[in-house]
Every structure is written in structure tokens, then in C-alpha cells.
Amino acid sequence: MATPTVLAVDDLPEYLKLYEARLGDAYDVRTAANGEEALESLDDAVDIVLLDRSMPGLSGDDVLERIRDADEDCRVAMVTAVEPDFDIIDLGFDAYLTKPVSKDTLLSTVDRLLTRTTYSETLSELYTLCSKRAVLKRAKDEEELAASEKYQDLQARIAELRIEVDSTASAFERDDYRATFRDLSFDD
């Protein structure tokens, strides 16, 4: 499995160095000094974006909007000195941290966002496989299903995924559930 990639976006170089130092041992850390650089650095490899709200030029709010409009497959944590106000209600971020942020808080936030992503992907696969099983149950009798090695493999994979989903969900906090199901899509 590839090392998860975190894109840290901040106009203050000292914060970018801090992100690299705090996250570099566990993650592939990219940095961008402004919103334009952030959008240029964003690709399919980026799992998490740590985004400052107050930057000259393209603000963090604008970058976030473009990320969501482009339907990028990443989680976004706003990491900012801007105290939250009612304007955050309409923003599509996954986490909001107010600077200064401790190393432990930063690491746990990134870990939680990655867990949400994995959970969503696993749950989506489970849904897809359960749908296939339902189609086969309607089309085949019990004897045919029991004789099919592919069907038995399908049953085994469904059982594995259920255990994985339950295990991951047991570690979720209330906000993790809300965010995961808000973003979950079974269109794939």
C-alpha cells in the first residue's frame, strides 16, 4: 500500500516546515505556499489537504470550493488562525483546526480523515457486492448458488468486509459517522 499523501497549504513558510516535520515520518508531504500552487499540486495521489483559510490571492475558502467543484477524491482539513464563525456552515471541509495545532492533534486528525476514506471505500465495495449477491439470489436456486465457487468467494468477501466495516466503525466518533455518510456515494 502506498504511503498516504498530505498536501499542506499555507502562505507562511514556517507552517509548511512544521507540517513537513510533524507529518514527514508517516506521510508523503507536499507543500504549497498559496492557493494557486495548491491547485497545481493537487492530483489523484493526494489523500488529505491541510488548508489555511487566510492567504493572499486565492483564499483557502476559494481553494476548498474548487476542490469540491472538481469532485477531487480527497479529504480537506482547514488548519487556520481564523476562529470559526457561522460562515463555516456552507464550507465543504472535513475537519476544522484552529492554530496553533499540536503535533498529536494534527496526526490524529489526518489519521481520522484517512480512516473515513478507507471506511467509505470499504462500505461502497460491500454495498456493491451485496447488490450482486441479491441479483444472483433472485436468478439462481439454492443448489446452484451452493455449487458455485465464485458465489462462495463472493460470500466470503462480503463476510470479510462486514468485519472490516464493523471494526473501523467501532473506533469512530460521532462526527466521523456524520461526515462519512454525508460523503458516501454508491455511484461507482
Buried (B, 14 or more C-beta within 10 A) or exposed (E): EEEBBBBBBBBBEEBBEBBBEBBEEEBBBBBBBBBEBBBEBBEEBBBBBBBBBEBEEBBBBBBBBBBEEEEBEBBBBBBBEBEBEEEBEEBEBBBBBEEEBEEEBBBEBBBBBBBBBBBBEBBBBBBEBBEEBEEBEEEBEEEEBEEBEEBEEBBEBBEEBBEBBEEBBEEBEEEBEEBBEEEBEEEE
